[in-house]
Amino acid sequence: MQPIRKVQTATHFRKVRGPSRTDPNVLVDDLLVPCSPGCPDAIEMTWMEVPGDKLFDPPVTMVRNELPSSPLPSSSVQLKSLSFSTFFFFQTTG
């Protein structure tokens, strides 16, 4: 879902080279991809202003600090939870 969010929240786009939507064998230079406002070739626009056939799919990447969105519990918290669950299970089954 991150690439979709990136497109939806973008305020600037830049032109890139990529395969045409109508003919994947043809390369075009006018596809638009989200970029930062500081990019030298940035064009200020929202994703609603980008023609559908000109939106270049941003590459899907794994960025460690974006995933997961909530912090993971520490190993000590996990061990306490496991100990409690194990204790509770043996108390109720005996």
C-alpha positions in Angstrom: 0.0 0.0 0.0 3.0 2.3 0.4 3.3 3.1 -3.3 -0.3 4.1 -3.5 0.1 6.4 -0.4 3.2 7.9 -2.0 1.2 8.8 -5.1 -1.8 10.1 -3.2 0.2 12.3 -0.9 2.6 13.7 -3.5 2.6 17.4 -4.2 5.3 17.2 -6.9 6.0 14.9 -9.8 8.9 14.6 -12.3 9.1 13.1 -15.8 10.8 9.8 -16.3 11.4 7.4 -19.1 9.5 4.2 -19.2 7.3 1.9 -21.3 4.2 3.4 -23.0 0.9 2.3 -21.6 -0.5 1.7 -25.0 2.6 -0.2 -26.4 5.0 -1.7 -23.8 7.7 -2.1 -26.5 7.9 1.7 -27.0 9.7 3.9 -24.5 8.4 7.4 -23.7 9.9 10.3 -21.8 6.8 11.9 -20.4 5.7 9.5 -17.6 5.2 11.1 -14.2 6.5 9.7 -10.9 6.1 11.3 -7.4 9.2 13.2 -6.2 10.2 15.7 -3.5 9.6 19.4 -4.0 13.3 19.9 -4.0 13.9 17.8 -7.1 15.3 20.0 -9.9 12.7 18.8 -12.4 9.8 18.8 -10.0 6.4 19.9 -11.4 3.9 21.0 -8.7 0.7 19.0 -9.1 -1.5 16.5 -7.2 -2.1 13.0 -8.4 -5.6 14.0 -9.5 -4.0 16.3 -12.1 -1.8 13.5 -13.6 -3.4 11.9 -16.7 -4.0 8.3 -15.9 -2.0 7.1 -18.9 1.0 9.2 -17.8 1.4 7.9 -14.2 4.4 5.7 -13.9 4.1 3.0 -11.2 6.6 3.8 -8.5 8.9 0.9 -7.7 7.9 -1.2 -4.7 10.7 -1.1 -2.1 11.2 -2.4 1.4 12.1 0.5 3.7 12.8 -0.8 7.2 11.8 2.4 9.0 8.3 2.4 7.4 7.5 -1.2 8.2 5.8 -2.1 10.5 3.7 1.0 11.2 3.5 0.2 15.0 6.5 -0.7 17.1 7.2 -4.4 17.8 7.1 -5.6 21.4 10.5 -6.2 23.0 11.6 -9.7 23.6 11.2 -9.3 27.3 7.5 -8.4 26.8 7.1 -11.4 24.5 8.6 -13.7 27.1 6.4 -12.4 29.8 3.3 -12.9 27.6 4.4 -16.4 26.7 5.1 -17.3 30.4 1.7 -16.0 31.4 -0.1 -17.8 28.6 1.7 -21.1 29.4 1.0 -20.7 33.2 -2.7 -19.9 32.5 -3.1 -22.8 30.1 -1.7 -25.4 32.5 -3.9 -24.0 35.4 -7.1 -24.3 33.4 -6.5 -27.7 31.8 -5.5 -29.6 34.9 
